[in-house]
């Protein structure tokens, strides 16, 4: 078993220098020619689920040292940094966690971000969505993605380690749809021997609804989920299961760097997607940067080290200096973990997904 180290040890980062090389107005592309397009902002490292693939309870128990409130970026700090990112060409911002709806008064942050020229979205486990959806929509949120790994309570609880019933999540999806947070995407992580039987049921449930189910290969995120290649249900198998019941055909991505492969039902009943980080690595087109709850920048979901943006924000740097620093980080980026993944690299002590967002 790997040693579980304290937060101070495994959330390492290097200072982020305001003078990192970046020319204002120049294309913000990394060493592999990938442009900066997406920003994922984690607003909390806490969650009310203990999903086996993200926050297993034997690690994230009652005594787990979550971040203190004063370590978190304030809404004002997040809004300021988000504005800088928009000026660098970011076109999509996703609020995430942990479970972002646990952050109090999140609609206030949404209202602060809504004027930016970006696609503003949020990922949630859906447990609190029924209570929050209308306020988020009124504040300016455009869309939501909801995690739902199965439709039967037994399998759902086996994956999420939660007492929340599936009905609560489905009700949250319905409320969000009525609030106009559409099209809703429904994400399902598929783990061998646990919920692969739920694939066709999920496809059937949301066919014709206007919602888009996306099936995600079980990934070796973080260092605590006990990932093994044998637990992965390949995207090809997932698609075969769906196609055998509801014939599908591939369609083009919405934009370059989109993580999900898109497929539509041949009878016109909507679409499904697969996110195949393990068997069909899409690193070559990855356009995402992640901002942790306490202001660290991470250039990959599988990163082992971040860059301390909070120190600049709280240290008096102006927006131009922050922009130069972000640009320097992105232009030095060479990450392509999924394309290089092997049995030897998978156990590496990576940053936990609950800390930097999925």
C-alpha positions as CSV (number, residue, x, y, z in Angstrom):
1,X,0.0,0.0,0.0
2,X,1.3,3.5,-0.8
3,X,2.0,5.8,2.1
4,X,-0.7,8.5,2.4
5,X,1.2,11.7,3.1
6,X,-0.1,14.9,4.6
7,X,-1.4,17.7,2.4
8,X,1.7,19.8,3.0
9,X,3.8,17.0,1.5
10,X,1.8,15.9,-1.5
11,X,0.5,19.3,-2.7
12,X,3.9,20.5,-3.7
13,X,4.4,23.5,-6.0
14,X,7.1,25.8,-7.2
15,X,7.0,29.6,-7.0
16,X,5.4,31.2,-10.0
17,X,7.5,34.1,-11.2
18,X,5.8,37.2,-12.5
19,X,8.6,37.6,-15.0
20,X,8.2,34.3,-16.7
21,X,8.6,34.8,-20.5
22,X,5.3,35.8,-22.1
23,X,4.7,38.5,-24.8
24,X,1.3,40.2,-24.5
25,X,-0.8,39.6,-27.6
26,X,1.2,36.5,-28.7
27,X,-0.6,33.2,-29.2
28,X,-0.7,31.3,-25.9
29,X,0.4,27.8,-27.1
30,X,2.5,25.2,-25.3
31,X,5.6,23.3,-26.5
32,X,3.3,20.9,-28.5
33,X,1.4,23.7,-30.1
34,X,-1.7,23.3,-28.0
35,X,-3.5,26.6,-27.2
36,X,-5.0,27.6,-23.9
37,X,-8.8,27.3,-24.2
38,X,-10.3,25.7,-21.1
39,X,-9.9,26.6,-17.4
40,X,-11.2,24.4,-14.6
41,X,-11.5,26.1,-11.2
42,X,-11.8,24.0,-8.1
43,X,-13.8,26.0,-5.5
44,X,-13.5,23.4,-2.7
45,X,-11.6,20.2,-1.9
46,X,-14.5,18.8,0.1
47,X,-17.2,16.5,-1.2
48,X,-20.4,14.9,0.2
49,X,-19.7,11.6,-1.7
50,X,-16.8,9.2,-1.4
51,X,-16.6,7.8,-4.9
52,X,-14.2,4.9,-5.1
53,X,-12.4,6.3,-8.2
54,X,-11.9,9.8,-6.6
55,X,-12.1,10.0,-2.8
56,X,-12.1,6.6,-1.3
57,X,-13.4,6.7,2.3
58,X,-10.4,4.8,3.8
59,X,-8.2,7.7,2.8
60,X,-10.7,10.7,2.9
61,X,-12.2,9.9,6.2
62,X,-13.3,12.1,9.2
63,X,-9.7,12.9,10.1
64,X,-8.6,13.9,6.6
65,X,-6.9,17.4,6.7
66,X,-9.0,19.4,4.2
67,X,-7.9,22.9,3.4
68,X,-8.7,25.7,6.0
69,X,-11.0,28.4,4.7
70,X,-8.3,31.1,4.7
71,X,-6.2,29.0,2.3
72,X,-9.0,29.0,-0.3
73,X,-9.1,31.7,-3.0
74,X,-11.8,34.2,-2.3
75,X,-14.6,34.8,-4.8
76,X,-13.0,38.1,-5.6
77,X,-9.6,36.5,-6.2
78,X,-11.1,33.8,-8.4
79,X,-13.0,36.4,-10.4
80,X,-9.9,38.6,-10.9
81,X,-7.8,35.6,-12.1
82,X,-10.6,34.4,-14.3
83,X,-10.7,37.8,-16.0
84,X,-6.9,37.5,-16.7
85,X,-7.5,34.0,-18.2
86,X,-10.2,35.3,-20.5
87,X,-7.8,38.0,-21.7
88,X,-5.4,35.2,-22.6
89,X,-7.9,33.5,-24.8
90,X,-9.7,31.1,-22.5
91,X,-13.2,30.5,-23.9
92,X,-14.5,28.0,-21.4
93,X,-14.5,28.0,-17.5
94,X,-15.8,25.1,-15.5
95,X,-16.4,25.3,-11.8
96,X,-15.6,22.1,-10.1
97,X,-14.3,20.6,-6.8
98,X,-14.6,18.4,-4.8
99,X,-18.3,19.1,-4.9
100,X,-18.6,22.8,-5.9
101,X,-22.1,23.2,-4.5
102,X,-20.7,22.7,-1.0
103,X,-19.0,26.1,-1.4
104,X,-21.4,28.6,0.4
105,X,-23.1,31.2,-1.8
106,X,-21.6,29.9,-5.0
107,X,-24.2,31.8,-7.0
108,X,-22.4,35.0,-6.0
109,X,-19.2,33.7,-7.7
110,X,-21.2,32.7,-10.7
111,X,-22.7,36.3,-10.9
112,X,-19.1,37.7,-10.8
113,X,-18.0,35.4,-13.6
114,X,-21.1,35.7,-15.8
115,X,-20.0,38.9,-17.6
116,X,-16.9,37.3,-19.0
117,X,-16.9,36.2,-22.6
118,X,-16.7,32.5,-21.8
119,X,-18.9,29.4,-21.7
120,X,-19.5,29.2,-17.9
121,X,-20.3,25.7,-16.7
122,X,-20.3,23.6,-13.5
123,X,-19.7,19.9,-12.7
124,X,-21.7,18.4,-9.7
125,X,-22.6,15.1,-8.3
126,X,-26.2,16.3,-8.3
127,X,-27.1,15.8,-4.6
128,X,-27.7,19.5,-4.0
129,X,-28.6,20.5,-7.6
130,X,-32.3,20.5,-7.1
131,X,-32.0,23.2,-4.4
132,X,-29.3,25.3,-6.2
133,X,-30.1,25.1,-9.9
134,X,-32.5,28.0,-10.2
135,X,-30.3,30.4,-8.3
136,X,-27.2,29.4,-10.3
137,X,-29.1,29.9,-13.6
138,X,-30.4,33.3,-12.4
139,X,-26.8,34.3,-11.6
140,X,-25.7,33.5,-15.1
141,X,-24.5,29.9,-15.2
142,X,-25.0,28.4,-18.6
143,X,-24.8,24.6,-18.3
144,X,-24.2,21.8,-15.8
145,X,-22.6,18.4,-16.0
146,X,-23.9,15.8,-13.5
147,X,-22.1,12.7,-12.4
148,X,-24.3,9.6,-12.4
149,X,-22.6,6.2,-12.5
150,X,-25.8,4.0,-12.5
151,X,-29.6,4.1,-12.2
152,X,-30.1,1.5,-9.6
153,X,-29.4,2.6,-6.0
154,X,-27.2,-0.5,-5.1
155,X,-24.7,0.1,-7.9
156,X,-24.8,3.9,-7.6
157,X,-23.9,3.6,-3.9
158,X,-21.2,1.0,-4.6
159,X,-19.5,3.5,-6.9
160,X,-20.2,6.7,-4.9
161,X,-20.2,5.4,-1.4
162,X,-23.1,7.7,-0.5
163,X,-26.5,7.4,1.0
164,X,-27.9,9.8,-1.6
165,X,-30.5,7.9,-3.7
166,X,-30.5,8.1,-7.5
167,X,-33.9,9.7,-7.4
168,X,-32.3,12.8,-5.8
169,X,-29.8,13.2,-8.6
170,X,-32.5,12.6,-11.3
171,X,-34.7,15.3,-9.7
172,X,-31.7,17.7,-9.7
173,X,-31.3,17.0,-13.4
174,X,-34.9,17.8,-14.0
175,X,-34.8,21.0,-12.0
176,X,-31.7,22.1,-13.8
177,X,-33.3,21.5,-17.2
178,X,-36.3,23.5,-16.2
179,X,-34.0,26.3,-15.1
180,X,-32.5,26.4,-18.6
181,X,-29.1,24.9,-17.7
182,X,-29.0,22.9,-20.9
183,X,-27.9,20.8,-22.7
184,X,-27.1,18.8,-19.6
185,X,-24.2,16.3,-19.7
186,X,-24.4,13.2,-17.6
187,X,-21.0,11.7,-16.8
188,X,-20.6,8.0,-15.8
189,X,-17.3,6.5,-14.8
190,X,-17.3,2.8,-15.8
191,X,-15.4,0.3,-13.7
192,X,-15.1,-3.3,-14.6
193,X,-17.0,-5.6,-12.3
194,X,-19.0,-2.8,-10.7
195,X,-21.2,-0.9,-13.2
196,X,-20.5,-1.9,-16.8
197,X,-24.0,-3.4,-16.8
198,X,-25.4,0.1,-16.3
199,X,-24.1,1.5,-19.6
200,X,-27.1,0.5,-21.8
201,X,-29.6,1.5,-19.0
202,X,-28.1,5.0,-18.8
203,X,-28.1,5.3,-22.6
204,X,-31.8,4.2,-22.7
205,X,-32.8,6.6,-19.8
206,X,-31.5,9.7,-21.5
207,X,-32.2,8.9,-25.2
208,X,-34.5,11.5,-26.6
209,X,-34.2,13.7,-23.5
210,X,-31.8,16.3,-25.0
211,X,-29.3,15.4,-22.3
212,X,-25.9,13.8,-23.3
213,X,-24.5,10.8,-21.5
214,X,-20.7,10.5,-21.6
215,X,-19.0,7.3,-20.4
216,X,-15.6,7.8,-18.9
217,X,-12.9,5.1,-18.7
218,X,-11.8,4.5,-15.1
219,X,-8.5,6.5,-14.8
220,X,-5.5,6.4,-12.5
221,X,-6.1,9.8,-11.1
222,X,-4.4,10.7,-7.8
223,X,-2.6,8.1,-5.8
224,X,-5.4,6.5,-3.7
225,X,-8.0,4.8,-5.9
226,X,-6.1,1.5,-6.3
227,X,-6.3,1.8,-10.1
228,X,-5.5,-1.3,-12.2
229,X,-5.7,-1.7,-16.0
230,X,-7.9,-4.8,-15.4
231,X,-10.6,-2.5,-14.0
232,X,-10.9,-0.4,-17.2
233,X,-13.8,-1.0,-19.5
234,X,-12.4,0.3,-22.9
235,X,-14.4,2.9,-24.8
236,X,-14.6,0.4,-27.7
237,X,-16.5,-2.1,-25.5
238,X,-18.8,0.6,-24.2
239,X,-19.7,1.8,-27.7
240,X,-20.3,-1.8,-28.8
241,X,-22.7,-2.4,-25.9
242,X,-24.7,0.7,-26.9
243,X,-24.6,0.1,-30.6
244,X,-25.9,-3.5,-30.2
245,X,-29.1,-2.0,-28.8
246,X,-29.3,1.5,-30.2
247,X,-27.2,1.9,-33.4
248,X,-24.8,4.8,-33.3
249,X,-22.4,6.6,-35.6
250,X,-19.5,9.0,-35.0
251,X,-19.9,12.8,-35.3
252,X,-17.4,15.6,-35.3
253,X,-16.2,17.3,-32.1
254,X,-17.7,20.7,-31.2
255,X,-14.2,22.2,-31.0
256,X,-10.6,21.3,-31.1
257,X,-9.4,19.7,-27.9
258,X,-12.9,18.4,-26.8
259,X,-12.2,15.5,-24.5
260,X,-15.3,13.4,-25.4
261,X,-15.7,11.4,-28.7
262,X,-19.2,12.2,-29.9
263,X,-21.6,9.6,-31.3
264,X,-25.2,10.1,-32.4
265,X,-28.1,7.6,-32.5
266,X,-28.9,6.8,-36.1
267,X,-32.6,7.3,-35.4
268,X,-32.0,10.9,-34.4
269,X,-32.7,10.4,-30.6
270,X,-29.7,12.4,-29.5
271,X,-26.0,11.6,-28.8
272,X,-23.7,9.9,-26.4
273,X,-20.0,10.3,-25.8
274,X,-17.0,8.4,-24.5
275,X,-14.0,9.9,-22.7
276,X,-11.1,7.4,-23.4
277,X,-8.1,8.8,-21.5
278,X,-6.7,5.3,-21.1
279,X,-7.2,3.5,-24.4
280,X,-7.4,6.4,-26.8
281,X,-5.3,9.1,-25.2
282,X,-6.3,12.6,-26.4
283,X,-3.3,14.4,-24.9
284,X,-2.2,15.7,-28.3
285,X,-5.1,18.2,-28.3
286,X,-5.5,18.9,-24.6
287,X,-6.3,22.6,-24.0
288,X,-7.0,22.6,-20.3
289,X,-5.4,24.3,-17.3
290,X,-6.5,23.7,-13.8
291,X,-6.7,26.1,-10.8
292,X,-6.8,24.4,-7.4
293,X,-8.9,25.6,-4.5
294,X,-5.9,27.3,-2.9
295,X,-4.6,28.9,-6.1
296,X,-2.1,26.5,-7.6
297,X,-2.0,26.0,-11.4
298,X,-1.8,22.5,-12.8
299,X,-1.1,21.8,-16.4
300,X,-2.4,18.2,-16.4
301,X,-5.0,16.1,-14.5
302,X,-2.2,13.7,-13.7
303,X,0.3,16.3,-12.5
304,X,2.6,15.8,-9.6
305,X,3.5,19.5,-9.1
306,X,1.7,22.9,-9.4
307,X,2.6,26.5,-9.7
308,X,1.7,29.0,-7.0
309,X,-0.5,31.6,-8.5
310,X,-2.0,32.6,-5.1
311,X,1.3,34.0,-4.0
312,X,1.3,36.5,-6.9
313,X,-2.4,37.4,-6.4
314,X,-1.9,38.1,-2.7
315,X,1.6,39.5,-3.1
316,X,0.6,42.6,-5.0
317,X,1.2,41.6,-8.6
318,X,-0.8,43.5,-11.1
319,X,-2.9,41.8,-13.8
320,X,-0.2,42.1,-16.5
321,X,2.3,40.4,-14.2
322,X,-0.2,37.6,-13.5
323,X,-0.9,37.2,-17.2
324,X,2.8,37.0,-18.0
325,X,3.2,34.3,-15.3
326,X,0.3,32.2,-16.6
327,X,1.6,32.6,-20.1
328,X,5.0,31.4,-19.1
329,X,3.6,28.3,-17.4
330,X,1.5,27.4,-20.4
331,X,4.2,28.0,-23.0
332,X,6.6,25.7,-21.0
333,X,3.9,22.9,-20.8
334,X,4.8,19.6,-22.3
335,X,2.4,17.2,-20.5
336,X,1.1,14.2,-22.2
337,X,0.7,11.7,-19.4
338,X,-2.1,9.5,-20.9
339,X,-0.1,9.0,-24.1
340,X,2.9,7.8,-22.0
341,X,1.0,5.8,-19.4
342,X,2.4,2.4,-18.5
343,X,2.0,0.0,-15.6
344,X,5.1,1.6,-14.2
345,X,3.9,5.2,-14.4
346,X,0.4,4.6,-13.1
347,X,1.4,4.3,-9.4
348,X,3.2,7.7,-9.4
349,X,2.1,10.0,-6.5
350,X,-0.1,12.4,-8.5
351,X,-2.3,15.2,-7.2
352,X,-5.7,14.0,-6.1
353,X,-8.6,14.8,-8.5
354,X,-10.7,16.1,-5.6
355,X,-8.1,18.8,-5.1
356,X,-7.7,20.1,-8.7
357,X,-11.1,19.1,-10.2
358,X,-12.0,16.5,-12.8
